[in-house]
Amino acid sequence: MTQWLKAVCLVAALLPQVVQAQGGGSLSPQAQASLVGRLWMDTCAKHFSDPAQVRAAAARHQFQENPPYARDLLRGQAGTVWDVSLGPHAQIALILFEDGRCQVRGRRADGKAVNEVFEKVLQGIRNPGVSVQRIAEKDLDQAGIKFRVIVYFVSRVGADQGWAFVSTTTESENVNAQAILTISKSAKP
């Protein structure tokens, strides 16, 4: 099976609805946001306490492991990068760092749509015995580029250790990723 065909099958598996390509052959920012959010939900969010399951999901979907740009995304840190892109139509990466952090990056994605998915996932985690605390929501300006950062802390009620769920988005096209969704082990803030 060709890489292109595998990628098309992946999109069909990740999105319940068909996404129509727009002019220029690329998916809309909202469609790309859906892909980013769905990949994050099906990997990092679903298996945040078990990184081995993230690896298994990547293998099951036959994501391309450690593509040529992996070193740029890892920035000297140990980990594995999987390319989940559809060529020029949607450029998305899944990253699992050796310390257990799990991240999904979307080169182009509508930040508002990504954050809606992020918030829904956090609301869905709320269960008896589970603490879900919104820690921060900030707009940051770095070298003239505005970022929206939302941080939650998720743990068992009363626990000192848990996980930080972080959404970083921007509408600027002058960045390598408009959406970054990350989950990492964390001490209670």
C-alpha positions in Angstrom: 0.0 0.0 0.0 1.5 3.4 -1.0 2.1 6.1 1.7 -0.5 8.3 0.0 -3.2 5.5 0.2 -2.2 4.8 3.9 -2.6 8.5 4.7 -6.0 8.6 3.0 -7.1 5.6 5.0 -5.9 7.2 8.2 -8.0 10.3 7.5 -11.0 8.1 6.9 -10.3 6.4 10.3 -9.8 9.7 12.2 -12.6 11.7 10.8 -16.2 10.5 10.9 -17.2 12.9 8.2 -15.6 13.5 4.8 -13.6 16.6 4.6 -13.7 18.4 1.3 -10.4 19.8 -0.1 -10.6 23.5 -0.9 -8.9 25.6 -3.5 -5.2 25.0 -3.9 -5.7 21.4 -2.7 -5.3 22.0 1.0 -7.8 21.3 3.7 -9.4 24.3 5.5 -7.9 25.4 8.8 -11.1 24.0 10.5 -10.7 20.6 8.8 -7.0 20.5 9.8 -8.0 21.5 13.4 -10.4 18.5 13.4 -7.6 16.2 12.3 -5.2 17.6 15.0 -7.9 17.3 17.7 -8.9 13.9 16.7 -5.4 12.5 16.5 -4.6 14.0 19.9 -7.8 12.5 21.4 -7.1 9.1 19.9 -3.5 9.0 21.0 -2.2 11.4 23.7 -5.5 12.0 25.6 -6.8 8.4 25.4 -3.5 6.9 26.6 -1.9 9.7 28.7 -1.1 7.4 31.5 0.3 4.6 29.3 2.8 5.9 26.6 3.2 2.3 25.3 -0.3 2.5 24.0 0.5 5.6 22.1 3.3 3.7 20.4 0.9 0.8 19.7 -1.6 3.2 18.1 1.1 4.7 15.9 2.2 1.2 14.8 -1.4 0.1 14.2 -2.1 3.1 11.9 1.3 2.7 10.3 2.4 6.3 10.9 5.8 7.1 9.4 8.2 6.9 12.2 11.0 9.5 12.6 10.6 11.4 9.3 13.5 13.6 8.1 12.2 16.6 10.1 12.0 14.6 13.4 15.3 16.2 14.8 13.9 19.7 14.3 10.8 18.8 16.4 12.7 16.9 19.1 15.2 19.8 19.5 17.9 17.6 21.1 15.4 15.7 23.4 15.0 11.9 23.2 11.8 10.7 21.7 10.0 9.5 18.6 8.2 11.5 16.0 5.5 10.1 13.7 4.4 11.9 10.5 0.7 11.8 10.2 0.6 14.3 7.3 -1.4 14.2 4.0 1.4 15.7 2.0 0.7 19.4 1.4 -3.0 19.0 2.4 -2.4 18.6 6.2 0.9 18.5 8.0 0.6 16.9 11.4 3.1 15.2 13.7 2.7 13.0 16.8 5.6 13.1 19.2 6.3 10.9 22.2 9.2 12.1 24.3 11.2 9.6 26.4 10.0 11.3 29.5 6.4 10.3 28.6 5.2 13.7 27.2 2.9 13.2 24.3 2.3 16.0 21.8 0.4 16.6 18.6 1.5 19.4 16.3 -0.4 20.8 13.4 1.4 23.1 11.0 -1.9 24.8 10.0 -5.1 24.6 12.1 -7.8 26.9 13.3 -6.9 27.7 16.9 -10.4 28.3 18.1 -11.5 24.9 16.7 -8.5 23.2 18.3 -9.3 24.8 21.7 -12.9 23.7 21.5 -11.8 20.1 21.1 -9.3 20.5 23.9 -12.0 21.9 26.2 -14.4 19.1 25.4 -11.8 16.4 26.1 -11.1 18.0 29.5 -14.8 18.2 30.3 -15.1 14.5 29.4 -12.3 13.5 31.8 -14.3 14.9 34.7 -15.5 11.9 36.8 -15.9 11.2 40.5 -12.4 10.8 42.0 -10.8 12.8 39.2 -9.7 16.4 39.7 -9.7 18.6 36.6 -8.4 22.1 37.4 -7.9 25.0 34.9 -4.5 26.4 35.9 -4.0 29.1 33.3 -5.4 30.8 30.2 -3.2 33.4 28.7 -2.5 35.3 25.6 1.3 35.6 25.1 3.2 37.7 22.6 6.6 36.3 21.4 8.4 38.5 18.9 5.1 39.9 17.6 3.4 36.6 17.3 0.3 36.1 19.6 -0.2 32.7 21.2 -3.2 31.4 23.2 -2.1 29.0 26.0 -4.6 27.0 28.0 -3.3 24.8 30.9 -5.2 22.2 33.0 -4.0 19.9 35.8 -5.6 16.5 35.9 -5.1 14.1 38.8 -6.9 11.8 41.2 -8.6 13.8 43.9 -6.1 14.7 46.6 -3.0 13.5 44.6 0.2 15.6 44.4 1.1 14.2 41.0 -0.9 14.2 37.9 -0.8 15.5 34.3 -0.6 18.9 32.7 -2.7 19.3 29.6 -1.6 22.2 27.5 -3.0 23.8 24.3 -0.9 26.3 22.5 -2.4 27.9 19.4 -1.9 30.9 17.1 -3.5 32.3 14.0 -0.1 33.5 12.7 1.2 31.8 9.6 4.7 32.8 10.5 5.2 29.7 12.8 6.0 26.0 12.2 2.9 24.9 14.1 -0.3 26.8 14.7 -1.5 24.2 17.1 0.4 22.2 19.7 -1.4 19.9 22.2 0.7 18.4 24.9 0.2 16.1 27.9 3.0 15.6 30.5 3.4 14.2 34.0 3.4 17.1 36.5 3.5 17.9 40.1 0.4 19.8 41.4 1.0 23.5 40.8 
